[in-house]
């Protein structure tokens, strides 16, 4: 379980890295990247940076390569901008949770289209019962 201090530093790193990717990485191979979260090690010496990339598998792979290549430059900028005892060694990891959630949503939607609309169960049960006789 992360401590309050770890969470604060991780959020600070997430914001700073997001800003760097958006404004300072000038490589045209970098696609649309979102830094979703940063997980800081207990000793604060390393950090896993989870990112989502919009685009094809090839674009995602290329963007991940560029981020890995720019890692040293980003660490140097973090060391200059943030007052930390240690500048964490960054490792970029594709956050596949969003992609997986979208895939599951598409599967569910496909199943809904395949099945005929039965309507609510309570309405179907009400139609089957005999109406009360009129007197």
Residue pairs with C-beta under 8 A, 6 or more apart in sequence:
2 10
2 39
2 40
6 40
6 42
6 44
9 40
9 44
9 84
10 37
10 38
10 39
10 40
10 47
11 38
12 82
13 38
13 40
13 47
13 49
13 78
13 82
13 88
14 35
14 37
14 38
14 49
16 77
16 78
16 81
16 82
17 35
17 38
17 49
17 74
17 78
17 90
18 34
18 35
20 74
20 77
21 30
21 33
21 35
21 51
21 67
24 77
25 66
25 70
27 66
27 70
29 62
29 63
29 65
29 66
30 63
30 66
30 67
31 53
31 54
31 55
31 59
31 60
31 62
31 63
32 53
32 54
32 55
33 51
33 52
33 53
33 63
33 67
34 51
34 52
34 53
35 49
35 50
35 51
36 50
36 51
36 52
36 95
36 97
36 98
37 50
37 95
38 47
38 48
38 49
38 50
39 47
39 48
39 50
40 46
40 47
40 88
41 47
41 88
43 86
44 84
44 85
44 86
44 88
45 86
45 88
45 89
46 88
46 89
46 90
46 91
47 88
47 89
47 90
47 91
48 91
48 93
49 67
49 90
49 91
49 92
49 93
50 93
50 94
50 95
51 64
51 67
51 92
51 93
51 94
51 95
52 94
52 95
52 98
52 99
53 59
53 60
53 63
53 64
53 94
55 63
60 94
64 92
64 94
67 92
68 92
71 90
71 91
71 92
74 90
75 87
75 88
75 89
75 90
78 84
78 87
78 88
78 90
79 87
118 124
